[in-house]
Amino acid sequence: MKRFFLFSAVSGLLLFILLGCEEILDKIGVTINSDYTYIDFTVNPDKAGTYSETFVIIESDLDSIIEAEGQNIGELNSVKIKDASVRVVDEEGNLDPFESFVLTLEAPGKAAIKVAEVTAVPTGITEIPLIQEETDLSDYLKSDQYTVKVKAVLDQDLETHRNMQAKVRYEIKVGL
């Protein structure tokens, strides 16, 4: 009989600890990596200098990404760029005419903020990763819409158009 009570007490204690740990882990925090957001754009023939393109992405899905992981948007800690890049989509062509790229975000009531860039583009490549800023973008991505702006500097004349794509993936931290 004592063994039964001892076994029951130990089992109950283990169950309490395991359930408590799960709740504690949920409170400590979860890191969610979003899917990539793709931004297609065309750079038209132009003289060396600055080229800029703006895109509006409507219906930010930050809420649904967090809820899909069983978390609550109210416990959002931060959203940062996990990785970003720019690439040439055309079969022919590379990034040779480009000197640099800057990716910025804007949201209603928020100033533009630089989120990623590359300041030197090596020759002969078709894709380049951008160096991301360590800035919390929560307020921007919580908006129903936000604007992504890709700015490129041409260091030589661009003779033909280039179909290009920027891609961005976010790291979302939720919990304590």
Buried (B, 14 or more C-beta within 10 A) or exposed (E): EEEEEEEEEEEEEEEEEEEEEEEEEBEEBBEBEBEBBEBEBEBEEBEEEEBEBEBEBEEBBBBEBBEEEEBEBEBBBBBBBBBBBBBBBBEEBBBBBBBBBBBBBBBEEBEEBBBBBBEEBEEEEBBBEBEBBEBBBBBBBBBEEBBBBBBBBBEEEBEEEBBBBBBBBBBBBBBE
